[in-house]
Amino acid sequence: MFFATAGITVPLWLPPLAGFTLAFFCSMVGISGAFLLLPFQMSVLGYVSPSVTATNLVFNLVAIPGGVWRYAREGRMHWSLARIIALGTLPGLLAGWWLRLHWLAEPKTFKLFVGLVLAWLALRLLRSPSSTSHSSAPSDGGVPARGVFLLALVIGMVGGAYGIGGGSLMAPVLVAVFGLSLHAIAGATLFGTFLASLVGVAAYQFLPAPAGVTAQPDWALGLLFGIGGLAGMYLGARMQKHVPQRVLKTGLALLLAGLAAGYVLQFFR
């Protein structure tokens, strides 16, 4: 199937399968899978124009509700934390939109940016101690609202440029800096990512881009990724409570480190 905005031809079954696989594993740590979907689109599918960022955000819009609904249904949604993340992420995301179109439009430069972001994430996860909390829903008193808000503002800026909504950056920070449990924060970071992605898609779709730059998402491709992601997100959220946090953190950190090394090497080659 040919996707006009992306300018690529992809088998119809591949986007839903990729979306399902990434969402299933990543939803367990409060991440939609978009941070891995972006390298997949760029390196495997050859989709490297700035609109790939917006297409990534469309995936979030379709996929994330499945995971959020499951966490909320099981009473494992930290709504206060979700609101703080959303309030900080949204304004930063608009700044990230501007950076992506004006400073990071060149694919080679953007790959270096992606690699550095992934390397930072991996380092934070590997260096952070394992949380001693076994609660699936931390109390509101355990979350420093001001600190989380300021971090969300910065993370929203990076997430808006990367096309991930910010959840994949926020989750490691909440674990490494504030000592929260992945089991406790996953639902909240997914919810914040969903709201940020909603604003991000609107920005890429409707705000003016520089001359010659295509910023609008490829809706057909994004929806196909999202359909698979919706099922994967729901099942991953359901399975998360059965997986030890140490396993989740270590596996995610090693995967991030491998992707980061690949993108940094591509830049220097």
Rosetta blueprint (number, residue, H / E / L):
1 M L
2 F E
3 F E
4 A L
5 T L
6 A L
7 G L
8 I E
9 T E
10 V L
11 P L
12 L L
13 W L
14 L H
15 P H
16 P H
17 L H
18 A H
19 G H
20 F H
21 T H
22 L H
23 A H
24 F H
25 F H
26 C H
27 S H
28 M H
29 V H
30 G L
31 I L
32 S L
33 G L
34 A H
35 F H
36 L H
37 L H
38 L H
39 P H
40 F H
41 Q H
42 M H
43 S H
44 V H
45 L L
46 G L
47 Y L
48 V L
49 S L
50 P L
51 S H
52 V H
53 T H
54 A H
55 T H
56 N H
57 L H
58 V H
59 F H
60 N H
61 L H
62 V H
63 A H
64 I H
65 P H
66 G H
67 G H
68 V H
69 W H
70 R H
71 Y H
72 A H
73 R H
74 E L
75 G L
76 R L
77 M L
78 H L
79 W H
80 S H
81 L H
82 A H
83 R H
84 I H
85 I H
86 A H
87 L H
88 G H
89 T H
90 L H
91 P H
92 G H
93 L H
94 L H
95 A H
96 G H
97 W H
98 W H
99 L H
100 R H
101 L H
102 H H
103 W L
104 L L
105 A L
106 E L
107 P H
108 K H
109 T H
110 F H
111 K H
112 L H
113 F H
114 V H
115 G H
116 L H
117 V H
118 L H
119 A H
120 W H
121 L H
122 A H
123 L H
124 R H
125 L H
126 L H
127 R H
128 S L
129 P L
130 S L
131 S L
132 T L
133 S L
134 H L
135 S L
136 S L
137 A L
138 P L
139 S L
140 D H
141 G H
142 G H
143 V L
144 P L
145 A H
146 R H
147 G H
148 V H
149 F H
150 L H
151 L H
152 A H
153 L H
154 V H
155 I H
156 G H
157 M H
158 V H
159 G H
160 G H
161 A H
162 Y H
163 G L
164 I L
165 G L
166 G L
167 G H
168 S H
169 L H
170 M H
171 A H
172 P H
173 V H
174 L H
175 V H
176 A H
177 V L
178 F L
179 G L
180 L L
181 S L
182 L H
183 H H
184 A H
185 I H
186 A H
187 G H
188 A H
189 T H
190 L H
191 F H
192 G H
193 T H
194 F H
195 L H
196 A H
197 S H
198 L H
199 V H
200 G H
201 V H
202 A H
203 A H
204 Y H
205 Q H
206 F H
207 L L
208 P L
209 A L
210 P L
211 A L
212 G L
213 V L
214 T L
215 A L
216 Q L
217 P L
218 D L
219 W H
220 A H
221 L H
222 G H
223 L H
224 L H
225 F H
226 G H
227 I H
228 G H
229 G H
230 L H
231 A H
232 G H
233 M H
234 Y H
235 L H
236 G H
237 A H
238 R H
239 M H
240 Q H
241 K H
242 H H
243 V L
244 P L
245 Q H
246 R H
247 V H
248 L H
249 K H
250 T H
251 G H
252 L H
253 A H
254 L H
255 L H
256 L H
257 A H
258 G H
259 L H
260 A H
261 A H
262 G H
263 Y H
264 V H
265 L H
266 Q H
267 F H
268 F H
269 R L
